[in-house]
Amino acid sequence: MQTYILLTKLSPEVAMKMKDRERLGRNWLEQVKDKCPEVKFIAHYAILGNYDFIDIYEAPDNETAAKVSIISQANGALSAMSLTAIPYKKFIELTEEI
C-alpha cells in the first residue's frame, strides 16, 4: 500500500455550514469507505492556512487515491489534492542510489 496525503479546501458555501460539519464529514467518510473499501485512514486534521483539512491515508494505487479526491470534490471541496508520500527512510535510500 502506498501512503498519500489529501489536502482539502472547502467551497465557501460548505465552509459556512460549520454546524453541519460533523454530518458532512461522516457522509464523506462513508462514501470513501463504500467506493474505496481498501483505503486505510491514518490521520485526519483540521488545519489553518491554504487548506481546511489534511488526511493521511494508504491506498493500493493512484487510481484509488484519485477516487478519494473526486469524492471530496463531489462533497463540496473547492479543491482536493492527493499527494504521494514517501517515508523519510525510504527517501534517503533512494538518494543513495543516485
Phi and psi restraints in degrees (value plus and minus 20) as a CYANA .aco file:
   2 GLN   PHI    -115.0   -75.0
   2 GLN   PSI     125.2   165.2
   3 THR   PHI    -112.6   -72.6
   3 THR   PSI     117.2   157.2
   4 TYR   PHI    -150.1  -110.1
   4 TYR   PSI     135.0   175.0
   5 ILE   PHI    -138.7   -98.7
   5 ILE   PSI     107.0   147.0
   6 LEU   PHI    -126.3   -86.3
   6 LEU   PSI     100.4   140.4
   7 LEU   PHI    -125.0   -85.0
   7 LEU   PSI     103.9   143.9
   8 THR   PHI    -142.6  -102.6
   8 THR   PSI     112.2   152.2
   9 LYS   PHI    -137.1   -97.1
   9 LYS   PSI     100.2   140.2
  10 LEU   PHI     -95.2   -55.2
  10 LEU   PSI     130.8   170.8
  11 SER   PHI     -87.8   -47.8
  11 SER   PSI     134.8   174.8
  12 PRO   PHI     -76.1   -36.1
  12 PRO   PSI     -56.8   -16.8
  13 GLU   PHI     -84.1   -44.1
  13 GLU   PSI     -63.0   -23.0
  14 VAL   PHI     -94.1   -54.1
  14 VAL   PSI     -58.2   -18.2
  15 ALA   PHI     -82.1   -42.1
  15 ALA   PSI     -50.0   -10.0
  16 MET   PHI     -96.2   -56.2
  16 MET   PSI     -31.1     8.9
  17 LYS   PHI    -116.1   -76.1
  17 LYS   PSI      35.5    75.5
  18 MET   PHI     -79.4   -39.4
  18 MET   PSI     -55.1   -15.1
  19 LYS   PHI     -88.4   -48.4
  19 LYS   PSI     -40.4    -0.4
  20 ASP   PHI    -116.1   -76.1
  20 ASP   PSI     -18.9    21.1
  21 ARG   PHI     -76.7   -36.7
  21 ARG   PSI     -65.2   -25.2
  22 GLU   PHI     -84.3   -44.3
  22 GLU   PSI     -64.5   -24.5
  23 ARG   PHI     -83.6   -43.6
  23 ARG   PSI     -63.8   -23.8
  24 LEU   PHI     -84.0   -44.0
  24 LEU   PSI     -60.3   -20.3
  25 GLY   PHI     -85.2   -45.2
  25 GLY   PSI     -61.2   -21.2
  26 ARG   PHI     -84.4   -44.4
  26 ARG   PSI     -61.4   -21.4
  27 ASN   PHI     -81.0   -41.0
  27 ASN   PSI     -63.9   -23.9
  28 TRP   PHI     -80.0   -40.0
  28 TRP   PSI     -67.7   -27.7
  29 LEU   PHI     -83.0   -43.0
  29 LEU   PSI     -60.6   -20.6
  30 GLU   PHI     -81.9   -41.9
  30 GLU   PSI     -60.2   -20.2
  31 GLN   PHI     -85.3   -45.3
  31 GLN   PSI     -62.2   -22.2
  32 VAL   PHI     -82.4   -42.4
  32 VAL   PSI     -65.6   -25.6
  33 LYS   PHI     -83.1   -43.1
  33 LYS   PSI     -55.3   -15.3
  34 ASP   PHI     -91.8   -51.8
  34 ASP   PSI     -66.1   -26.1
  35 LYS   PHI    -105.7   -65.7
  35 LYS   PSI     -42.9    -2.9
  36 CYS   PHI    -156.6  -116.6
  36 CYS   PSI      46.3    86.3
  37 PRO   PHI     -82.5   -42.5
  37 PRO   PSI     -39.4     0.6
  38 GLU   PHI    -100.4   -60.4
  38 GLU   PSI     -29.8    10.2
  39 VAL   PHI     -92.4   -52.4
  39 VAL   PSI     114.8   154.8
  40 LYS   PHI    -140.2  -100.2
  40 LYS   PSI      97.6   137.6
  41 PHE   PHI    -103.4   -63.4
  41 PHE   PSI     115.0   155.0
  42 ILE   PHI    -123.3   -83.3
  42 ILE   PSI     -61.3   -21.3
  43 ALA   PHI    -175.2  -135.2
  43 ALA   PSI     131.1   171.1
  44 HIS   PHI    -160.9  -120.9
  44 HIS   PSI     103.3   143.3
  45 TYR   PHI    -152.9  -112.9
  45 TYR   PSI     122.7   162.7
  46 ALA   PHI    -105.7   -65.7
  46 ALA   PSI     116.6   156.6
  47 ILE   PHI    -150.6  -110.6
  47 ILE   PSI     140.1   180.1
  48 LEU   PHI    -121.4   -81.4
  48 LEU   PSI     124.1   164.1
  49 GLY   PHI     108.0   148.0
  49 GLY   PSI    -166.2  -126.2
  50 ASN   PHI     -92.0   -52.0
  50 ASN   PSI     -39.1     0.9
  51 TYR   PHI    -143.3  -103.3
  51 TYR   PSI     139.5   179.5
  52 ASP   PHI    -115.8   -75.8
  52 ASP   PSI     -52.7   -12.7
  53 PHE   PHI    -160.1  -120.1
  53 PHE   PSI     131.4   171.4
  54 ILE   PHI    -150.4  -110.4
  54 ILE   PSI     111.2   151.2
  55 ASP   PHI    -143.5  -103.5
  55 ASP   PSI     117.4   157.4
  56 ILE   PHI    -132.0   -92.0
  56 ILE   PSI     106.7   146.7
  57 TYR   PHI    -168.4  -128.4
  57 TYR   PSI     145.1   185.1
  58 GLU   PHI    -132.7   -92.7
  58 GLU   PSI     119.6   159.6
  59 ALA   PHI    -162.4  -122.4
  59 ALA   PSI     135.1   175.1
  60 PRO   PHI     -93.4   -53.4
  60 PRO   PSI     -43.2    -3.2
  61 ASP   PHI    -182.1  -142.1
  61 ASP   PSI     151.5   191.5
  62 ASN   PHI     -84.0   -44.0
  62 ASN   PSI     -53.6   -13.6
  63 GLU   PHI     -84.0   -44.0
  63 GLU   PSI     -60.7   -20.7
  64 THR   PHI     -86.8   -46.8
  64 THR   PSI     -61.0   -21.0
  65 ALA   PHI     -81.7   -41.7
  65 ALA   PSI     -58.3   -18.3
  66 ALA   PHI     -82.9   -42.9
  66 ALA   PSI     -59.4   -19.4
  67 LYS   PHI     -79.9   -39.9
  67 LYS   PSI     -61.4   -21.4
  68 VAL   PHI     -80.6   -40.6
  68 VAL   PSI     -63.4   -23.4
  69 SER   PHI     -85.1   -45.1
  69 SER   PSI     -61.7   -21.7
  70 ILE   PHI     -85.0   -45.0
  70 ILE   PSI     -61.1   -21.1
  71 ILE   PHI     -81.6   -41.6
  71 ILE   PSI     -58.7   -18.7
  72 SER   PHI     -82.5   -42.5
  72 SER   PSI     -65.4   -25.4
  73 GLN   PHI     -86.4   -46.4
  73 GLN   PSI     -56.1   -16.1
  74 ALA   PHI     -88.3   -48.3
  74 ALA   PSI     -36.8     3.2
  75 ASN   PHI    -127.9   -87.9
  75 ASN   PSI       4.7    44.7
  76 GLY   PHI      81.7   121.7
  76 GLY   PSI     -10.2    29.8
  77 ALA   PHI     -99.6   -59.6
  77 ALA   PSI     110.9   150.9
  78 LEU   PHI     -87.4   -47.4
  78 LEU   PSI     -59.8   -19.8
  79 SER   PHI    -167.5  -127.5
  79 SER   PSI     128.1   168.1
  80 ALA   PHI    -165.2  -125.2
  80 ALA   PSI      98.2   138.2
  81 MET   PHI    -144.2  -104.2
  81 MET   PSI     101.4   141.4
  82 SER   PHI    -119.5   -79.5
  82 SER   PSI     108.0   148.0
  83 LEU   PHI    -136.5   -96.5
  83 LEU   PSI     122.1   162.1
  84 THR   PHI     -93.1   -53.1
  84 THR   PSI     114.4   154.4
  85 ALA   PHI    -134.8   -94.8
  85 ALA   PSI     112.0   152.0
  86 ILE   PHI    -133.1   -93.1
  86 ILE   PSI     105.5   145.5
  87 PRO   PHI     -74.0   -34.0
  87 PRO   PSI     121.9   161.9
  88 TYR   PHI     -76.0   -36.0
  88 TYR   PSI     -63.2   -23.2
  89 LYS   PHI     -80.0   -40.0
  89 LYS   PSI     -61.9   -21.9
  90 LYS   PHI     -86.1   -46.1
  90 LYS   PSI     -58.1   -18.1
  91 PHE   PHI     -80.1   -40.1
  91 PHE   PSI     -64.1   -24.1
  92 ILE   PHI     -82.2   -42.2
  92 ILE   PSI     -61.8   -21.8
  93 GLU   PHI     -80.0   -40.0
  93 GLU   PSI     -61.2   -21.2
  94 LEU   PHI     -83.4   -43.4
  94 LEU   PSI     -59.5   -19.5
  95 THR   PHI     -87.5   -47.5
  95 THR   PSI     -50.0   -10.0
  96 GLU   PHI     -91.6   -51.6
  96 GLU   PSI     -40.4    -0.4
  97 GLU   PHI     -99.4   -59.4
  97 GLU   PSI     -33.0     7.0
